[in-house]
Structures are given as structure tokens and as C-alpha cells.
């Protein structure tokens, strides 16, 4: 019997052959698509749920097996075996294919056995990343609260300096008031009027009152700013405490996702109501930054104001002291001049008294003796020589007229000298009274100067406040 070639035989109708070839081509196409998807989605990793018997096959790469099967199927199809259906055996899944939730959609025909472990790991990573970001936000909030606390301490120290300066000004005002009261005890007759020292004291009082009002206004602003800093620190700590309620399981050493420590620059992010950095945290940070800026400006203003107040207070104090010292020197100089004038007046009184005594003696001598019996014969107007001379008419001696005129002149000199002596005595009394008033006024002013120097505020202020006040 001769063999019949298969190529010359026609088995079945043509449509039957076409349907079979179409089914074969469709199966091959589906197999190629399935192998391509599996090769794209598969990644070799450590198996978590495979049994002990499968551990020996875990290191075998699946894509290689699929490629070999695909080659064999393509080879058989090219040899013309169109009548046989190509059945490909699906390789056994050993759990070596890892699926990440953050990658492309799952294209494998079924999830791997390690899906629960992968989901748990992804949850742990997401929670850990969120906690690390929250730890960074919390650290930033607490660091900001620490800066606010340090600024509060600095501002509180400036407030102490401000209150010390106010106490000094109040003490200076009391010293000024006591100085005015002390100066009212001067002698009312000579030193009661207002002078340049009183005007200097009034000017000092006005200057100190202006400084006191200005410092009190700054102190009120400082107290308000301290309250704002306290509120800002409280808000920051509240936000930090609220953020830290998810950090119980996180270690104290804040490690970021890259393995390094979190820094303040890494925490900058957009506010998210459901994220680590909430709008409340952003508002707390912005308000604290504004409070810090205002506090720094206020501290600079306080320093400048205290330095200016110290300079003005010292200048006014020295001006008043110099005015009082000048007034004392002037008073002492006047007292010395009055003393010299009093001595000159006393010498003039003595001279006038001696002159008056001489005039009185001359007047007594011009009047003659008190008793007629004491007259000498040569002093009598009815002596024989005068009677003989009067016998001729028109012969009169002027002796009597001269005696009367001389007595009148001496009487007038006596009266005028007595008046001058009384004026000299009165003038000397006034000089002595003025000299005593000047001495009392000098003592009062000296006591005022000693009072001001004794009650001078021995305050200990930092050196940066006293710069420029030593001139």
C-alpha cells in the first residue's frame, strides 16, 4: 500500500479549517498578551507565604520560563501543526511577585499571597511618614514657643529696667519737690523772691514729668506685648500638644523618610486641615512671628528711650545743681561785700561820732560857761575897754554878733552830723540784716544741694543704657 502525503489530503470543509486556524491565532495572541502583562507586573522579591517545599524554586525567574514557553509555542505554530491546539501550562505562583499599592493598577490575574503583608507595610509606611512629618511640625512649633519664651524673658528684663527708671524719676520728682520746699525757708525780707534757681527747679520738674509720662506709656505697651507673647506661646504649645497626640509610638529621635534627622527647613509645607501642618498651626506661627517682631522693635525702643531719659535726667539734675551752686557762690560773694560795707560803715560811724563829739565840744565852747561866775574878765562884753570904746557913736564891736553866728553854725553842724550818724547807723543795721539773710540763704541752698546729692539715685543700669550720657 503506498503512503499518502498529508499535504495532498483535504480533511473536512474549508470553513472548518478556517475556524480552527482563527481559534489557534486568537489563543496565541491571548497567550502573548498574558505573558507580556505578567512580565511587566512581576518583580522578584522575598516570599512571605510560600511553603518549605517551594523555597527551592523561589529564585527561578518567572519571565524566563514564560519566554521559553512562548518560543516553543511559536515554533510549533510555525511548523504547520495547525490541527493541534497549543496548551500552555501556567507557571505556579510562588509568591515572588510583589505588588505595590502606589504603582500602576494591578494587572495580574489574581493578587499575590503577600497582599495582606504588603497592605500592612504600606499602612505602616504611610503612618510612619505622617508621624515623622507631624514630629517635624511639632518640633517647629516647640522651637517657636521656645523663641517666644526667650523673647518674653528679654522683654521682661527690659520691663525691669523700665520700672527701675520710673522709680528713679519718681524719686527725682520728690527730691525736686523737697528742694522747692526747702528754698521757701529762706529769710522772707531779703531772699523770698523767686530767682533763677527756682526757675531751674520748675524746668527740671516739667522735664521729669514729661519723661515719667512717656515711660509710663511705654510700660503699658510693654505689659500689653508681654500678654501677647504669653498668648502666642500658649497657642503654640496647645498646637504642639495637639500634634503630639499621634507620636506615642514614634521614637524621640525624629528620623525622616530618607534616614536623616528632620530640620526646620524640611517642615515647610502647605497648610492642610487633614495634614500634619494645619491652618491653626500656620496661624499660630504667623502670629508668633508678628509678636516676635513687635517685641524686638519694642525692646529697641525701650533701650533708646531709657538712654535718652537717663541723659535728660542727668542733664536736668546737673543743671539745677550747677544753678544752685552758682546761686550759693553769688550769695556768699554778696555776703562778703556786705560784710566789707558793714565794716566801712562802722568805721564811718566811729569817725562821725568823733566829729560829732568835736562839734559838740566846739558848740559848748562857743556858748561859754554855764555860770556867769565862771566867765573870765577878758570874755565879758562889759569889760572897761569895750565900755570906753562904745563912748563914741557908731563904734560897735562885732564880737557878740560873731559869737551868736558861730554858735548857730556850730548848732547846725551838730544837727547835720547827728543826722548823718543816725543814717550811718541805720545803714549798718540794714547791711547786717542783709548779711545775715544772705548767710541764711546760702545755708539753705547748701542744704538743698547736699540733699540732692545725698538722695541721688544710685541705680545700677547696664552700660549700653549709659552710653553717651557721660558728656
Wavefront OBJ file of the C-alpha trace (Angstrom):
o trace
v 0.000 0.000 0.000
v 1.502 3.374 -0.967
v 1.710 6.114 1.608
v -0.478 9.109 1.058
v 1.016 12.555 1.729
v -0.852 14.645 4.144
v -0.373 17.734 2.059
v -2.457 16.271 -0.744
v -5.309 15.363 1.523
v -8.184 17.643 2.383
v -9.886 16.797 5.630
v -13.172 18.451 6.230
v -14.535 21.580 4.619
v -12.577 24.809 4.155
v -14.669 26.759 6.689
v -13.896 24.197 9.313
v -10.167 24.693 8.711
v -10.517 28.489 8.801
v -12.347 28.389 12.139
v -9.650 26.195 13.633
v -6.863 28.469 12.392
v -8.701 31.551 13.737
v -9.090 29.882 17.140
v -5.385 28.981 17.163
v -4.319 32.542 16.254
v -6.637 34.010 18.899
v -5.236 31.652 21.569
v -1.662 32.579 20.603
v -2.481 36.297 20.789
v -4.092 35.940 24.198
v -1.109 33.936 25.451
v 1.326 36.598 24.210
v -0.693 39.391 25.863
v -0.867 37.447 29.129
v 2.886 36.791 29.101
v 3.633 40.451 28.330
v 1.448 41.698 31.200
v 2.953 39.189 33.593
v 6.482 40.184 32.635
v 5.644 43.878 33.166
v 3.952 43.419 36.552
v 6.221 40.745 38.016
v 9.198 41.713 40.205
v 11.294 39.173 42.074
v 11.155 39.612 45.870
v 11.348 37.546 49.024
v 8.456 35.185 49.520
v 6.466 35.582 52.735
v 3.762 32.953 52.441
v 5.389 30.132 50.410
v 5.855 26.699 51.944
v 9.129 24.964 52.695
v 8.819 22.716 49.587
v 8.607 25.769 47.273
v 11.637 27.615 48.674
v 13.908 25.796 46.225
v 12.022 27.314 43.281
v 11.785 30.833 44.652
v 14.972 32.050 42.924
v 13.804 30.909 39.449
v 12.804 33.960 37.394
v 9.321 33.589 36.029
v 9.769 35.772 32.930
v 12.439 33.402 31.582
v 10.104 30.413 31.810
v 7.377 32.349 30.098
v 9.702 33.368 27.308
v 10.800 29.780 26.689
v 7.175 28.583 26.604
v 6.322 31.359 24.223
v 9.217 30.361 21.967
v 8.161 26.718 21.924
v 4.567 27.623 21.152
v 5.659 29.905 18.330
v 7.973 27.149 16.947
v 5.196 24.574 16.882
v 2.841 27.015 15.231
v 5.416 27.832 12.529
v 5.957 24.130 11.682
v 2.376 23.970 10.377
v 0.781 21.993 13.222
v -2.444 23.863 12.737
v -4.590 20.919 13.707
v -3.349 20.721 17.286
v -4.316 23.173 19.964
v -1.374 24.605 21.821
v -1.884 24.318 25.516
v 0.440 26.325 27.676
v 0.881 25.411 31.226
v 0.610 28.420 33.514
v 3.645 28.595 35.833
v 2.904 28.157 39.531
v 2.807 31.323 41.506
v 5.425 31.091 44.241
v 4.705 34.448 45.847
v 7.807 36.033 44.380
v 5.847 38.770 42.598
v 5.453 41.900 44.762
v 2.583 44.349 44.192
v 2.952 47.930 45.369
v -0.118 49.941 46.157
v 1.482 53.155 44.950
v 2.294 51.758 41.464
v 0.105 51.242 38.390
v -3.230 49.398 38.646
v -2.963 45.699 39.371
v -2.745 43.771 36.047
v -2.005 40.307 37.458
v -4.818 37.758 37.074
v -5.004 37.376 40.862
v -3.452 39.116 43.914
v -0.313 37.539 45.374
v -0.401 35.675 48.691
v 1.622 38.520 50.352
v -1.094 41.116 49.638
v -2.085 41.499 53.318
v 1.547 41.901 54.347
v 2.090 44.461 51.575
v -1.025 46.401 52.573
v 0.073 46.338 56.220
v 3.568 47.530 55.257
v 2.106 50.314 53.134
v -0.088 51.389 56.049
v 2.906 51.335 58.382
v 4.924 53.416 55.929
v 2.086 55.912 55.456
v 1.507 56.198 59.215
v 5.249 56.488 59.891
v 5.691 59.186 57.247
v 2.725 61.098 58.663
v 4.104 60.763 62.201
v 7.541 61.942 61.103
v 6.026 64.964 59.402
v 3.923 65.629 62.496
v 7.083 65.298 64.610
v 8.749 67.901 62.406
v 5.764 70.245 62.743
v 5.677 69.690 66.490
v 9.400 70.388 66.756
v 8.985 73.578 64.774
v 6.094 74.678 66.986
v 8.028 73.939 70.176
v 11.136 75.691 68.869
v 8.987 78.700 68.005
v 7.457 78.546 71.504
v 10.982 78.445 72.940
v 11.945 81.525 70.915
v 8.792 83.277 72.127
v 9.674 82.338 75.714
v 13.214 83.678 75.326
v 11.830 86.883 73.842
v 9.448 87.138 76.806
v 12.400 86.820 79.190
v 14.308 89.551 77.318
v 11.271 91.818 77.257
v 10.675 91.146 80.956
v 14.252 92.225 81.661
v 13.673 95.406 79.674
v 10.474 95.947 81.658
v 12.521 95.693 84.869
v 14.908 98.352 83.577
v 11.914 100.489 82.620
v 10.357 100.193 86.079
v 13.712 100.959 87.693
v 13.956 104.082 85.566
v 10.423 105.088 86.563
v 11.285 104.650 90.247
v 14.315 106.870 89.690
v 12.167 109.541 88.034
v 9.615 109.440 90.854
v 12.428 109.822 93.375
v 13.843 112.730 91.391
v 10.420 114.386 91.423
v 10.255 114.001 95.207
v 13.750 115.479 95.500
v 12.663 118.374 93.298
v 9.598 118.961 95.471
v 11.663 118.853 98.660
v 14.162 121.252 97.114
v 11.383 123.738 96.381
v 10.012 123.352 99.885
v 13.459 123.822 101.441
v 14.045 127.012 99.492
v 10.855 128.511 100.911
v 12.578 128.642 104.329
v 14.866 131.467 103.197
v 14.581 134.798 105.055
v 11.382 136.472 103.868
v 12.701 140.021 103.950
v 15.681 139.657 101.623
v 15.617 136.244 99.902
v 11.931 135.468 99.455
v 11.635 136.459 95.811
v 11.889 133.918 93.012
v 15.249 133.688 91.300
v 16.987 131.681 88.587
v 17.370 128.611 90.813
v 13.578 128.441 91.267
v 13.106 128.639 87.519
v 15.645 125.853 87.034
v 13.767 123.695 89.549
v 10.491 124.346 87.728
v 12.120 123.407 84.455
v 13.503 120.216 85.987
v 10.058 119.307 87.312
v 8.497 119.791 83.888
v 11.225 117.701 82.239
v 10.870 114.872 84.749
v 7.074 114.899 84.433
v 7.300 114.572 80.645
v 9.783 111.700 80.938
v 7.600 109.981 83.526
v 4.504 110.175 81.316
v 6.452 108.892 78.311
v 7.941 105.957 80.227
v 4.578 105.048 81.742
v 3.063 104.859 78.244
v 5.931 102.625 77.110
v 5.460 100.449 80.190
v 1.791 99.944 79.315
v 2.804 98.927 75.788
v 5.371 96.535 77.257
v 2.810 94.861 79.502
v 0.442 94.505 76.548
v 3.230 92.972 74.449
v 4.108 90.555 77.250
v 0.494 89.411 77.337
v 0.555 88.950 73.558
v 3.739 86.876 73.809
v 2.198 84.774 76.567
v -0.908 84.154 74.471
v 1.231 83.282 71.447
v 3.353 80.841 73.474
v 0.227 79.256 74.929
v -1.297 78.852 71.458
v 1.917 77.329 70.096
v 2.139 74.858 72.966
v -1.515 73.921 72.545
v -0.964 73.247 68.846
v 2.188 71.274 69.644
v 0.346 69.212 72.271
v -2.468 68.560 69.825
v 0.058 67.450 67.181
v 1.935 65.240 69.649
v -1.091 63.068 70.403
v -0.092 60.778 67.481
v 3.573 60.469 68.491
v 3.297 57.926 71.291
v 4.791 55.106 69.177
v 7.413 57.275 67.461
v 10.926 57.319 68.990
v 12.225 60.562 70.391
v 14.930 60.829 67.722
v 12.990 62.299 64.795
v 14.130 60.470 61.636
v 12.807 61.427 58.229
v 11.978 59.108 55.368
v 15.467 59.458 53.835
v 17.126 58.329 57.045
v 18.296 61.772 58.205
v 17.134 63.977 61.007
v 14.324 66.466 60.422
v 15.415 70.057 60.133
v 13.240 73.182 60.336
v 13.615 73.752 56.588
v 12.181 70.303 55.837
v 8.982 71.035 57.764
v 7.868 73.880 55.496
v 4.702 72.725 53.747
v 1.321 73.987 52.738
v -1.376 74.056 55.412
v -3.883 71.230 55.170
v -6.803 70.737 57.573
v -6.230 66.952 57.480
v -2.441 67.029 57.120
v 0.444 67.411 59.565
v 0.561 71.208 59.122
v -2.940 72.524 59.851
v -4.176 76.116 59.289
v -4.279 76.539 63.075
v -0.557 75.783 63.229
v 0.106 78.241 60.411
v -1.927 80.928 62.167
v -0.066 80.278 65.426
v 3.304 80.523 63.644
v 2.380 83.743 61.829
v 1.008 85.377 64.970
v 4.108 84.353 66.932
v 6.404 85.756 64.221
v 4.478 89.038 64.296
v 4.667 89.127 68.102
v 8.414 88.444 67.989
v 8.980 91.259 65.504
v 6.927 93.721 67.548
v 8.710 92.673 70.745
v 12.138 93.198 69.192
v 11.143 96.645 67.939
v 9.701 97.480 71.359
v 12.922 96.382 73.081
v 14.965 98.627 70.814
v 12.544 101.485 71.518
v 12.808 100.879 75.271
v 16.602 100.933 75.134
v 16.667 104.176 73.166
v 14.038 105.718 75.438
v 15.803 104.740 78.659
v 19.138 106.011 77.351
v 17.542 109.316 76.357
v 15.715 109.548 79.694
v 18.946 108.951 81.640
v 20.721 111.621 79.606
v 17.909 114.153 80.052
v 17.510 113.391 83.745
v 21.233 113.676 84.362
v 21.402 116.915 82.372
v 18.488 118.472 84.290
v 19.920 117.328 87.636
v 23.356 118.746 86.878
v 21.843 121.965 85.543
v 19.880 122.530 88.747
v 22.866 121.648 90.932
v 25.119 123.974 88.973
v 22.492 126.724 89.213
v 22.219 126.261 92.977
v 25.991 126.205 93.372
v 26.209 129.377 91.283
v 23.481 130.932 93.420
v 25.365 129.962 96.587
v 28.575 131.461 95.222
v 26.733 134.648 94.321
v 25.122 134.794 97.749
v 28.434 134.222 99.512
v 30.082 136.891 97.362
v 27.300 139.346 98.226
v 27.626 138.415 101.874
v 31.336 139.178 101.758
v 30.684 142.514 100.044
v 28.034 143.285 102.637
v 30.475 142.439 105.371
v 33.042 144.810 103.885
v 30.409 147.526 103.517
v 29.298 146.970 107.093
v 32.870 147.337 108.301
v 33.279 150.522 106.272
v 30.003 151.837 107.675
v 31.130 151.034 111.174
v 34.389 152.940 110.627
v 32.409 155.863 109.213
v 30.153 155.782 112.273
v 33.143 155.912 114.538
v 34.621 158.806 112.594
v 31.325 160.633 112.557
v 30.921 160.050 116.263
v 34.333 161.556 116.926
v 33.489 164.524 114.667
v 30.204 164.963 116.459
v 31.974 164.949 119.740
v 34.342 167.634 118.484
v 31.456 169.753 117.170
v 29.653 169.361 120.453
v 32.751 170.484 122.279
v 33.100 173.487 119.949
v 29.444 174.315 120.433
v 29.852 174.172 124.170
v 32.939 176.316 123.958
v 31.093 178.814 121.743
v 28.252 179.081 124.234
v 30.643 179.822 127.048
v 30.435 178.754 130.651
v 27.159 177.703 132.150
v 27.503 180.043 135.191
v 28.153 183.817 134.960
v 30.593 183.500 137.768
v 32.804 181.262 135.595
v 33.303 183.975 132.935
v 36.780 185.427 132.740
v 37.201 189.193 132.704
v 38.601 189.097 129.146
v 35.482 187.230 127.957
v 32.983 189.677 129.388
v 31.275 192.058 126.958
v 31.048 194.854 129.570
v 34.719 194.952 130.358
v 36.244 198.539 130.697
v 37.905 198.518 127.293
v 34.657 197.826 125.490
v 32.785 200.451 127.520
v 35.355 203.114 126.697
v 35.226 202.120 123.004
v 31.446 202.471 122.935
v 31.530 206.099 124.161
v 31.855 207.427 120.608
v 28.811 206.937 118.419
v 28.971 204.297 115.647
v 31.687 202.357 117.258
v 30.318 198.767 117.866
v 32.500 195.689 118.173
v 31.226 192.603 116.111
v 32.306 190.217 118.846
v 28.796 189.500 120.101
v 27.389 189.080 116.590
v 30.208 186.695 115.641
v 29.676 184.667 118.774
v 25.955 184.366 118.005
v 26.585 183.421 114.352
v 29.313 180.937 115.293
v 27.063 179.324 117.840
v 24.282 178.983 115.231
v 26.690 177.462 112.681
v 28.005 175.022 115.220
v 24.457 174.123 116.157
v 23.611 173.421 112.532
v 26.738 171.301 112.117
v 25.858 169.451 115.235
v 22.384 168.677 113.962
v 23.577 167.611 110.494
v 26.316 165.427 111.954
v 23.796 163.805 114.253
v 21.550 163.042 111.260
v 24.437 161.595 109.293
v 25.424 159.468 112.238
v 21.865 158.146 112.548
v 21.800 157.349 108.816
v 25.110 155.522 109.093
v 23.820 153.503 111.993
v 20.612 152.617 110.137
v 22.534 151.695 107.011
v 24.854 149.485 109.023
v 21.892 147.779 110.622
v 20.410 147.111 107.201
v 23.745 145.798 105.967
v 23.989 143.492 108.942
v 20.432 142.245 108.391
v 21.079 141.677 104.692
v 24.320 139.916 105.524
v 22.529 137.623 107.945
v 19.838 136.955 105.289
v 22.491 136.142 102.702
v 24.170 133.790 105.144
v 20.869 132.042 105.910
v 20.035 131.802 102.190
v 23.463 130.350 101.445
v 22.951 127.768 104.189
v 19.525 126.856 102.810
v 20.844 126.474 99.267
v 23.806 124.487 100.547
v 21.471 122.172 102.436
v 19.376 121.769 99.255
v 22.483 120.844 97.256
v 23.568 118.363 99.927
v 20.037 116.935 99.967
v 20.038 116.465 96.198
v 23.463 114.853 96.245
v 22.563 112.611 99.162
v 19.270 111.460 97.651
v 20.725 110.917 94.194
v 19.550 107.548 92.854
v 22.499 105.165 92.974
v 20.975 102.955 90.309
v 22.936 100.206 88.583
v 21.997 100.347 84.915
v 23.662 98.356 82.100
v 26.458 100.045 80.240
v 24.557 100.218 76.935
v 21.979 102.489 78.636
v 24.680 104.870 79.880
v 26.452 105.306 76.516
v 26.533 108.935 75.515
v 25.347 110.211 78.947
v 28.776 110.825 80.438
v 29.321 114.028 78.469
l 1 2 3 4 5 6 7 8 9 10 11 12 13 14 15 16 17 18 19 20 21 22 23 24 25 26 27 28 29 30 31 32 33 34 35 36 37 38 39 40 41 42 43 44 45 46 47 48 49 50 51 52 53 54 55 56 57 58 59 60 61 62 63 64 65 66 67 68 69 70 71 72 73 74 75 76 77 78 79 80 81 82 83 84 85 86 87 88 89 90 91 92 93 94 95 96 97 98 99 100 101 102 103 104 105 106 107 108 109 110 111 112 113 114 115 116 117 118 119 120 121 122 123 124 125 126 127 128 129 130 131 132 133 134 135 136 137 138 139 140 141 142 143 144 145 146 147 148 149 150 151 152 153 154 155 156 157 158 159 160 161 162 163 164 165 166 167 168 169 170 171 172 173 174 175 176 177 178 179 180 181 182 183 184 185 186 187 188 189 190 191 192 193 194 195 196 197 198 199 200 201 202 203 204 205 206 207 208 209 210 211 212 213 214 215 216 217 218 219 220 221 222 223 224 225 226 227 228 229 230 231 232 233 234 235 236 237 238 239 240 241 242 243 244 245 246 247 248 249 250 251 252 253 254 255 256 257 258 259 260 261 262 263 264 265 266 267 268 269 270 271 272 273 274 275 276 277 278 279 280 281 282 283 284 285 286 287 288 289 290 291 292 293 294 295 296 297 298 299 300 301 302 303 304 305 306 307 308 309 310 311 312 313 314 315 316 317 318 319 320 321 322 323 324 325 326 327 328 329 330 331 332 333 334 335 336 337 338 339 340 341 342 343 344 345 346 347 348 349 350 351 352 353 354 355 356 357 358 359 360 361 362 363 364 365 366 367 368 369 370 371 372 373 374 375 376 377 378 379 380 381 382 383 384 385 386 387 388 389 390 391 392 393 394 395 396 397 398 399 400 401 402 403 404 405 406 407 408 409 410 411 412 413 414 415 416 417 418 419 420 421 422 423 424 425 426 427 428 429 430 431 432 433 434 435 436 437 438 439 440 441 442 443 444 445 446 447 448 449 450 451 452 453 454 455 456 457 458 459 460 461 462 463 464 465 466 467 468 469 470 471
